[in-house]
């Protein structure tokens, strides 16, 4: 995949095994492309080897992304409904979009399209001030979320005082969106869990963005468990 041989292999495998056959096609394609790539590298056909290595890498990434792929994800009708709902949301027709996302969740019940519809519904709830409902929705599909959705979940988890989840997603979200807001969120979560060293480290990261009243921030209740801890204070004595 996406070459003709991969497509020809996909047809009988998917017909015989359903969505598992499609996933197997991606894995076989990755292994075959890698083997061909290695052969050409040995024969010093570096250009062709590089091309097939790229095919192998793309197939491997597709196979990883297909981990949560389900049969409803392969139906064009569901894909079309998701695109229609996204368009309604972009046009500001929130109620119509919300109804369609709910219909998509009811129809699909699982998979990538289900998770995407859940993400959109959580955003709508958040805009309506329903933070807890948004949090519960995203948490139910946590393992299927994209990086963007995971960072949104981290924000909601902080609002819901689930600091353990904030900490679990701290590095991933900061790498995705390096900002003072996320660094502060991480610092407060670690401090609340009585972890002075990472709390101090994340606070120093937040300081690097400038315009931060450190004295005021440290006085917040989040830092009560670590404020007088020598390991926490050490981060700021160095300055």
Buried (B, 14 or more C-beta within 10 A) or exposed (E): BEEEEBEEBBEEBBEEEEBEBBBBBBBBBBBBBBEBBBEBBEEEBEEBBEBBBEBBBBBBEBBEEBEBBBBBBBBEEBBEBBEBBBEBBEEEBBEBBBEBBEEBBEBBEBBBBBBBBBBBBBBBBBEEEBBEBBBBBBBEBBEBBBEEBBBBBBBBBBBBEBBEBBBBBBEEBBEBEEBBEBBBBBBBBBBBBEBBBBBBBBBBBBBEEEEBEEEEBBEEEBBEBBBEBEEBBEBBEEE
